[in-house]
Amino acid sequence: MKLTENMRAFDSEKEFASWLLHVGEGESGEKIQLPPFCYPEIQDPVQQFFSDIDFKTVAPEELKGRAILTVTNDLSMQINNRVLECMPGNEVKV
């Protein structure tokens, strides 16, 4: 008996594995399109990570372990500013 097919892998997994291999080998072009299941239902990262927090009463401990990673500092600053806009209080420049 010779194994010729992985019976445990679903067709969708095989398709994803093939796509991932093409991406890893640089054969997908400059831009890649992720499969729909890779996208979160909530497209806004601030809402996705902080929607359960009431910024009026939040304790610092509640924010630990939450981070939004970005590829540029500019995008990081934009997200930081959006989160800060949700917090009450006056801006203080140091």
Contacts in CASP RR format, 6 or more apart in sequence:
PFRMAT RR
TARGET T0000
AUTHOR 0000-0000-0000
METHOD contacts of the structure
MODEL  1
MKLTENMRAFDSEKEFASWLLHVGEGESGEKIQLPPFCYPEIQDPVQQFF
SDIDFKTVAPEELKGRAILTVTNDLSMQINNRVLECMPGNEVKV
6 14 0 8 1.000
9 17 0 8 1.000
16 35 0 8 1.000
19 28 0 8 1.000
19 35 0 8 1.000
22 28 0 8 1.000
23 32 0 8 1.000
40 48 0 8 1.000
42 48 0 8 1.000
42 51 0 8 1.000
45 68 0 8 1.000
45 79 0 8 1.000
46 68 0 8 1.000
46 79 0 8 1.000
46 82 0 8 1.000
46 83 0 8 1.000
46 86 0 8 1.000
49 66 0 8 1.000
49 68 0 8 1.000
50 66 0 8 1.000
50 83 0 8 1.000
50 86 0 8 1.000
53 62 0 8 1.000
53 63 0 8 1.000
55 86 0 8 1.000
55 87 0 8 1.000
55 88 0 8 1.000
56 88 0 8 1.000
58 87 0 8 1.000
68 76 0 8 1.000
68 79 0 8 1.000
70 76 0 8 1.000
70 79 0 8 1.000
END
